[in-house]
Amino acid sequence: MAGTVPVLPYLALYVASGAAQPLLMWELHKAGLGDPRCQLYMVPYYVGMAATGLLFLARGAESLGSAAAGWRRCAATALLGIAAQSLNWAGSMRAGSSIFAVVYASVTIWSALLSRLLLQRRLVQSQWLGIALVVAGLALTGCGARQLGPEVLSGTAMVAAGTILHAACHVVSEYISVKGARIQPHLNASLQGLTGCAVVGTWQLTFTASHWQRIAVPVEEAGTSWPRCIALLAGLALSNFVHAGTFFQLLTQVGVVSTGVAKALQGVLVFVLSHLLYCRQDESQCFSSLKGVSLLVVTWGVLTYIAASKPSKH
């Protein structure tokens, strides 16, 4: 059944929605909604993920029995994902979108290694070469980054830790979706999203509500209207609805490492869009010759990996 679904549209939506998220996070940061302790932005992030359950219901699932059976496994994975994303987004606001893209590109490598260990998936030499090229291409952009300071260093470390945890979350999600008692991919995403909503929602009610000035004051200083704030948060929810829905569908068709390579493409797309949208506001967002070389190397790596994957399906 899964094999009859075309992969290319899912990949396109996955890459586009994934590239939109860090750009939306940058807009939220500029709007004054990026406080790393309140993490208000995590609410729409998980609302969008939870909404993928609508796709599960729309497909006319035979019963919701698998939901009860898979809740514990999905919830445990969700806790891992919450820790990963909290580190990733908070770190990106310290290190900047360029460094975030470079470090987060390594999710492909960690996914490959964990996939090999946990899922016993073998990768041929050409696949490893493609993965290495993808990471090397994005790593080139780090050479042109601003001189590191304490805040950037701490942010980079946070993103690195979050990247490893996110890779583990991807591999565990694939295991849940395709091994043993199968859980439908969109149900898997929805259960994880609902768990995230419960955890993050509790934090908003306990911490953020009593520290609302950490949100209200920066928003006022940035001159952001509340309708714009709501629109940005809604955009983040929509982007993660698309991203999570396509990600969990792709897991069952192309695997976690192939999906990880698509994530590397998102990083390149973020660089291009950052230049077009933010270069005049922040010099670090401008496209450079080094980033151009990175784009070529990453594309070469992706093509190498895809070519090697066709004759070696396991």
C-alpha positions, 0 to 999 in steps of 0.5 A: 500500500505504501509503495503506491504513494508517490515519494517525490511530492512528500519529499518536496513538502518535507524539504519546503516545510523544514526550511520554513521552520528556522525562518519562522523561528527567526521571525519569532525571535525578531518579534520578541517571542523567542524567550528560551525559558518560556519557549512559547514557540514550542506550543504551536510546534507540537500542536501542528505535530498533534494535528497529523492525527487528522490525516490518520482519521481521514484515511479511515483507520480500521480501529483506534486500538493501535492508538492505545497499544502504541501510546506508551512507545510513542510517548517515550519517543516524544519525551526524547523529541521534546528534549532534542527540539528544546535544545535545538531551538534555544541553541539556534537563537544563541548560535544563529541560523547559519551555524544551526544549519551546519551543526544540524546537518550532522543529523544525517550521520548520527541517524546513519550510525544509530540506524545501523546499530538499532535497525541493523541496516547496512549502508554501502560505501557509496552511501557513506560517501554521499553522507560524508559529502553532505555534511562536508558541504554544509561544514564549509559554511562554518568557515565563514561564520562570525568569530565565535563568542561564549554565547555562540559556543554555548548555542553550538553545543546545545544544537549539537546535543539536540541534533544527536537526540533528534537523530535518536528520535528519528531512528526510534520513530522508524522502528515504531512505524515499521517494526513489530506491531505496526503503528500508522505513521500519522498516528505515531506523529500525532501521539508524539505531538499530543504528548508534547502538547501535554508537557509543553502546555504544563510548562506554559501554565506553570512557568510562562503564565507567571513570567508573562513579562518575559514575553510581553515586554520584548514584544512591546519593545520590538513593536510587534502587534499581537495579530502578527504574533498569532499569525507567526505562531499559526504559521509555525503550527502549519509548517510542522503539521506538514513537516511531521506528516510528510516525515513520518510518511517518508519513514515507511517508504525511504527510511530514516537516513534517506530522510536525513539527507533531505534534511541536509537539503533544507539547510542549503535552502535556508541559506538561500532564503536567508540571503534573500530575506535577511541579508540587508538586516544581518550581514551573517545571513548573506550568501557568499562564495563559500556557501555557493561551494557548499551548495554544490558539494551538498547537491553532489553528496545527495545525488551520490547517496540517492544513486547508491540507494537504488541498487541496495534496498534492504 
